[in-house]
Amino acid sequence: HDDTGWLETVDQYYIEQVQWILSTSTQALLDNPERKFTYVEMAFFERWWEEIDNETKAGVLKVIANEQLQLNLAGWCMNDEGATMYSDDINQMTVGALFAKHSLNTRPLVGWHVDPFGASAVTPSLWADIGFNAFGVNRLTTGLRMLEKQIKVWNLCGAVRRVSVGHVTCGFTS
């Protein structure tokens, strides 16, 4: 996960780190078909895509087709949950997904939120509607961890229902 503009500007982060991550990871995938790599933020990926040559683009499409490179979430960025507007979440997900579809001929199947800065009942609902088959998450609150242990499994592939335990409300699917 590469934050788009957290501790450094988007340009600094891209130039100093992200372009190298994408270039070296792609070459490593091409060198060894057993390797796998997952990437999330399309803001950086699209910038890199526009800068690389056609031979590298063909290699990227090859590792995507071989399922070596998986785009999880594929939003423009990984949105925070604590203070974002529903419409902003939809817009940034749409921009990233359209790039993935039109330029890379793929769509994300896994929702990914390893750095959410808050928790929202909106995100699981939105992601269930998007059609993700799985959901990777990190930084669960104590309340969510307790709820997860009570329910035993999180399944975000079907219709969302609301579950409340005390002050914690989460979206789950049945």
C-alpha positions as CSV (number, residue, x, y, z in Angstrom):
1,H,0.0,0.0,0.0
2,D,1.5,3.3,-1.1
3,D,-0.2,6.3,0.5
4,T,-1.0,9.1,-2.0
5,G,0.4,12.1,-0.2
6,W,0.7,11.3,3.5
7,L,4.2,12.0,4.8
8,E,5.5,13.2,1.5
9,T,3.9,14.8,-1.5
10,V,2.5,12.5,-4.2
11,D,5.4,13.5,-6.5
12,Q,8.1,12.8,-3.9
13,Y,6.6,9.5,-3.0
14,Y,6.2,8.4,-6.6
15,I,9.7,9.6,-7.7
16,E,11.6,8.3,-4.7
17,Q,9.8,5.0,-4.2
18,V,6.8,4.0,-6.1
19,Q,8.1,4.0,-9.7
20,W,10.9,1.8,-8.5
21,I,8.6,-0.6,-6.7
22,L,6.4,-1.0,-9.8
23,S,9.3,-1.3,-12.2
24,T,11.4,-3.8,-10.2
25,S,8.3,-5.9,-9.2
26,T,7.1,-6.2,-12.8
27,Q,10.6,-7.3,-13.9
28,A,10.7,-9.8,-11.1
29,L,7.4,-11.2,-12.1
30,L,8.5,-11.6,-15.7
31,D,11.7,-13.3,-14.6
32,N,9.9,-15.8,-12.5
33,P,6.4,-16.9,-13.3
34,E,6.0,-18.4,-9.7
35,R,6.2,-14.9,-8.2
36,K,3.1,-12.9,-7.2
37,F,2.6,-9.2,-6.4
38,T,-0.4,-7.2,-5.3
39,Y,-0.9,-3.5,-5.9
40,V,-3.6,-1.2,-4.6
41,E,-3.5,2.5,-5.6
42,M,-4.3,3.3,-9.2
43,A,-3.2,7.0,-8.8
44,F,0.4,5.9,-8.8
45,F,-0.1,2.9,-11.2
46,E,-1.7,5.1,-13.9
47,R,1.1,7.6,-13.6
48,W,3.7,4.9,-14.0
49,W,1.7,3.3,-16.9
50,E,1.8,6.6,-18.8
51,E,5.5,6.8,-18.4
52,I,6.6,3.2,-19.3
53,D,7.3,2.1,-22.9
54,N,5.1,-0.3,-24.9
55,E,7.4,-3.3,-24.2
56,T,7.0,-2.8,-20.4
57,K,3.2,-2.3,-20.9
58,A,3.0,-5.6,-22.7
59,G,4.9,-7.3,-19.8
60,V,2.5,-5.8,-17.3
61,L,-0.5,-7.1,-19.3
62,K,1.2,-10.5,-19.4
63,V,1.7,-10.7,-15.7
64,I,-1.9,-9.6,-15.1
65,A,-3.2,-12.3,-17.5
66,N,-1.0,-14.9,-15.8
67,E,-2.5,-13.8,-12.4
68,Q,0.9,-12.9,-11.1
69,L,0.0,-9.3,-10.7
70,Q,-3.2,-8.7,-8.8
71,L,-4.8,-5.3,-8.3
72,N,-6.6,-5.3,-5.0
73,L,-9.1,-2.5,-4.4
74,A,-7.9,-0.6,-7.5
75,G,-9.4,2.7,-6.2
76,W,-7.6,5.9,-7.1
77,C,-6.3,5.6,-3.5
78,M,-7.1,3.7,-0.3
79,N,-9.7,6.0,1.3
80,D,-9.9,6.7,5.0
81,E,-13.1,5.6,6.6
82,G,-13.4,8.0,9.6
83,A,-14.1,11.3,7.8
84,T,-14.9,10.7,4.1
85,M,-18.1,11.3,2.2
86,Y,-19.8,8.4,0.7
87,S,-19.8,10.2,-2.7
88,D,-16.0,10.7,-2.5
89,D,-15.5,7.0,-1.8
90,I,-17.6,6.1,-4.8
91,N,-15.9,8.6,-7.1
92,Q,-12.3,7.6,-6.2
93,M,-13.2,3.9,-6.6
94,T,-14.8,4.6,-9.9
95,V,-11.8,6.5,-11.3
96,G,-9.4,3.7,-10.3
97,A,-11.6,0.9,-11.5
98,L,-12.2,2.5,-14.9
99,F,-8.5,2.8,-15.4
100,A,-8.0,-0.8,-14.5
101,K,-10.7,-1.9,-16.8
102,H,-9.9,0.2,-19.9
103,S,-6.1,0.2,-19.7
104,L,-5.3,-3.1,-18.1
105,N,-8.3,-5.2,-19.0
106,T,-8.8,-6.3,-15.4
107,R,-11.0,-5.6,-12.4
108,P,-10.3,-5.9,-8.8
109,L,-11.8,-8.9,-7.0
110,V,-10.4,-8.2,-3.5
111,G,-11.3,-5.2,-1.3
112,W,-8.3,-4.0,0.6
113,H,-8.1,-1.8,3.6
114,V,-5.0,-2.1,5.6
115,D,-4.8,1.5,6.7
116,P,-8.4,2.8,7.1
117,F,-8.0,5.5,9.8
118,G,-11.5,4.9,11.3
119,A,-14.3,2.4,10.8
120,S,-17.5,2.9,8.8
121,A,-20.5,0.8,8.1
122,V,-20.5,2.4,4.6
123,T,-17.3,0.8,3.4
124,P,-18.4,-2.9,3.7
125,S,-21.7,-2.0,2.1
126,L,-20.1,-0.2,-0.8
127,W,-17.6,-3.0,-1.4
128,A,-20.3,-5.6,-1.3
129,D,-22.1,-3.6,-4.0
130,I,-18.9,-3.4,-6.0
131,G,-18.7,-7.1,-6.2
132,F,-15.5,-7.9,-4.4
133,N,-15.0,-11.6,-3.6
134,A,-12.9,-11.0,-0.5
135,F,-11.9,-8.2,1.8
136,G,-8.4,-7.7,3.4
137,V,-8.4,-5.5,6.5
138,N,-6.0,-4.3,9.2
139,R,-6.2,-2.1,12.2
140,L,-9.4,-3.5,13.6
141,T,-10.6,-1.7,16.8
142,T,-11.0,-3.8,19.9
143,G,-14.8,-3.8,19.5
144,L,-14.5,-5.1,16.0
145,R,-12.1,-7.8,17.1
146,M,-14.5,-8.9,19.8
147,L,-17.3,-8.9,17.3
148,E,-15.3,-11.0,14.8
149,K,-14.6,-13.6,17.4
150,Q,-18.3,-13.8,18.2
151,I,-19.3,-14.2,14.6
152,K,-16.2,-16.4,13.7
153,V,-15.9,-15.4,10.0
154,W,-16.3,-12.3,7.9
155,N,-17.9,-12.8,4.5
156,L,-18.3,-9.7,2.4
157,C,-19.4,-11.4,-0.8
158,G,-23.2,-11.3,-0.4
159,A,-25.9,-8.9,0.7
160,V,-24.9,-6.7,3.6
161,R,-26.7,-6.6,6.9
162,R,-26.0,-4.4,9.9
163,V,-24.8,-6.0,13.1
164,S,-24.6,-3.9,16.3
165,V,-22.8,-4.8,19.5
166,G,-22.8,-2.0,22.0
167,H,-21.6,1.1,20.3
168,V,-20.0,-0.8,17.3
169,T,-22.0,-1.1,14.1
170,C,-20.4,-3.0,11.2
171,G,-21.5,-4.2,7.8
172,F,-21.4,-8.0,7.3
173,T,-22.9,-10.2,4.7
174,S,-24.8,-13.4,5.1
